[in-house]
Structures are given as C-alpha cells and as structure tokens.
Amino acid sequence: MMKTKEASRGKKTRGFASMDKERQRAIASKGGKAAHRKGTAHKFTSDEARAAGRKGGKIVSQDREHMARIGRTGGQASRGTRRRLLAT
C-alpha cells in the first residue's frame, strides 16, 4: 500500500480531525439539531452562564504568573496606543 504525504509525516488521513473545517461544522451542526429534536440538548440560562463564567474566572485568577503576564501585555498595549496618540 502506498503512503500519502500526510501519512508519511505522521498525520492521520482519516477521521473527524482530518476533515476540512466546513465538513466538520456541517456534521457538528447535524448533531446539535438532532439533540434538540430529541430533547437532550441543554441551553444555558443567563444565570447558569454567569455562574460558569464566575467559576472559570476564579480558577484562572489563581494562577498569579498568568495574571501578571496578561496584565503586563495589556499595559504594554495601552502604553503603545498612548504613545501613538501623543505623537500625532
């Protein structure tokens, strides 16, 4: 059996992950619609979504290095914007 370029580089040539993004979206969409028809799909209420966001934020903010890194990035971005505004 002859190997394709993808197979020789260690990439899989079958399955969901190897499909193009449009094909994946079409299949996933069918699954979502079927779940709603069947009645097993779940839609978050705004209260549930708020609670999930709060829980995720609480977990992420415990990583102090991560928080420092994103704060530094934001500060650098705003400083650059301020410099550009002052230069004009």
C-alpha beads as a LAMMPS data file, in Angstrom:
LAMMPS data file: protein, C-alpha beads

88 atoms
87 bonds

1 atom types
1 bond types

-500.0 500.0 xlo xhi
-500.0 500.0 ylo yhi
-500.0 500.0 zlo zhi

Masses

1 110.0

Atoms # bond

1 1 1 0.000 0.000 0.000
2 1 1 1.328 3.437 -0.941
3 1 1 1.545 6.094 1.741
4 1 1 0.254 9.613 1.163
5 1 1 2.241 12.713 2.069
6 1 1 0.180 13.169 5.233
7 1 1 0.710 9.571 6.337
8 1 1 4.457 9.778 5.778
9 1 1 4.623 12.882 8.012
10 1 1 2.710 11.172 10.799
11 1 1 -0.625 12.891 10.161
12 1 1 -3.773 10.835 10.146
13 1 1 -5.650 10.749 6.863
14 1 1 -8.994 9.654 8.246
15 1 1 -11.419 10.681 10.930
16 1 1 -13.063 13.881 12.064
17 1 1 -9.856 15.846 12.687
18 1 1 -8.564 15.268 9.159
19 1 1 -11.683 16.772 7.548
20 1 1 -11.779 20.344 6.365
21 1 1 -13.402 22.801 8.778
22 1 1 -16.587 23.246 6.735
23 1 1 -17.247 19.496 6.708
24 1 1 -16.665 19.331 10.488
25 1 1 -19.107 22.192 11.050
26 1 1 -21.760 20.525 8.909
27 1 1 -21.510 17.256 10.833
28 1 1 -21.464 19.003 14.225
29 1 1 -24.484 21.066 13.221
30 1 1 -26.453 17.923 12.380
31 1 1 -25.599 16.501 15.807
32 1 1 -26.754 19.646 17.583
33 1 1 -30.023 19.757 15.671
34 1 1 -30.674 16.083 16.399
35 1 1 -30.068 16.638 20.122
36 1 1 -32.580 19.493 20.170
37 1 1 -35.178 17.400 18.324
38 1 1 -34.614 14.544 20.749
39 1 1 -34.865 16.886 23.729
40 1 1 -31.451 16.058 25.190
41 1 1 -29.733 19.331 24.271
42 1 1 -29.038 21.844 27.005
43 1 1 -29.290 25.598 26.660
44 1 1 -27.647 27.656 29.358
45 1 1 -29.794 30.235 31.089
46 1 1 -28.121 33.568 31.738
47 1 1 -27.806 32.628 35.429
48 1 1 -26.091 29.323 34.590
49 1 1 -23.745 31.047 32.167
50 1 1 -22.906 33.718 34.739
51 1 1 -22.117 31.063 37.360
52 1 1 -19.928 29.125 34.899
53 1 1 -18.028 32.281 33.966
54 1 1 -17.513 33.162 37.610
55 1 1 -16.222 29.658 38.340
56 1 1 -13.819 29.749 35.384
57 1 1 -12.569 33.217 36.290
58 1 1 -11.949 32.129 39.850
59 1 1 -9.838 29.188 38.686
60 1 1 -7.844 31.207 36.140
61 1 1 -7.130 34.053 38.560
62 1 1 -5.434 31.639 40.975
63 1 1 -2.525 31.370 38.534
64 1 1 -0.665 34.538 39.561
65 1 1 2.014 34.200 36.869
66 1 1 -0.667 34.035 34.187
67 1 1 -2.476 37.069 35.601
68 1 1 0.780 39.042 35.774
69 1 1 1.591 38.093 32.181
70 1 1 -1.768 39.214 30.769
71 1 1 -1.700 42.389 32.854
72 1 1 1.745 43.231 31.557
73 1 1 0.628 42.602 27.975
74 1 1 -2.380 44.879 28.403
75 1 1 -0.253 47.596 29.960
76 1 1 2.253 47.446 27.145
77 1 1 -0.530 47.638 24.563
78 1 1 -2.158 50.684 26.165
79 1 1 1.216 52.406 26.586
80 1 1 1.859 51.929 22.863
81 1 1 -1.517 53.394 21.998
82 1 1 -0.899 56.371 24.261
83 1 1 2.482 56.998 22.637
84 1 1 0.948 56.896 19.164
85 1 1 -1.783 59.343 20.190
86 1 1 0.719 61.749 21.713
87 1 1 2.982 61.574 18.663
88 1 1 0.272 62.814 16.283

Bonds

1 1 1 2
2 1 2 3
3 1 3 4
4 1 4 5
5 1 5 6
6 1 6 7
7 1 7 8
8 1 8 9
9 1 9 10
10 1 10 11
11 1 11 12
12 1 12 13
13 1 13 14
14 1 14 15
15 1 15 16
16 1 16 17
17 1 17 18
18 1 18 19
19 1 19 20
20 1 20 21
21 1 21 22
22 1 22 23
23 1 23 24
24 1 24 25
25 1 25 26
26 1 26 27
27 1 27 28
28 1 28 29
29 1 29 30
30 1 30 31
31 1 31 32
32 1 32 33
33 1 33 34
34 1 34 35
35 1 35 36
36 1 36 37
37 1 37 38
38 1 38 39
39 1 39 40
40 1 40 41
41 1 41 42
42 1 42 43
43 1 43 44
44 1 44 45
45 1 45 46
46 1 46 47
47 1 47 48
48 1 48 49
49 1 49 50
50 1 50 51
51 1 51 52
52 1 52 53
53 1 53 54
54 1 54 55
55 1 55 56
56 1 56 57
57 1 57 58
58 1 58 59
59 1 59 60
60 1 60 61
61 1 61 62
62 1 62 63
63 1 63 64
64 1 64 65
65 1 65 66
66 1 66 67
67 1 67 68
68 1 68 69
69 1 69 70
70 1 70 71
71 1 71 72
72 1 72 73
73 1 73 74
74 1 74 75
75 1 75 76
76 1 76 77
77 1 77 78
78 1 78 79
79 1 79 80
80 1 80 81
81 1 81 82
82 1 82 83
83 1 83 84
84 1 84 85
85 1 85 86
86 1 86 87
87 1 87 88
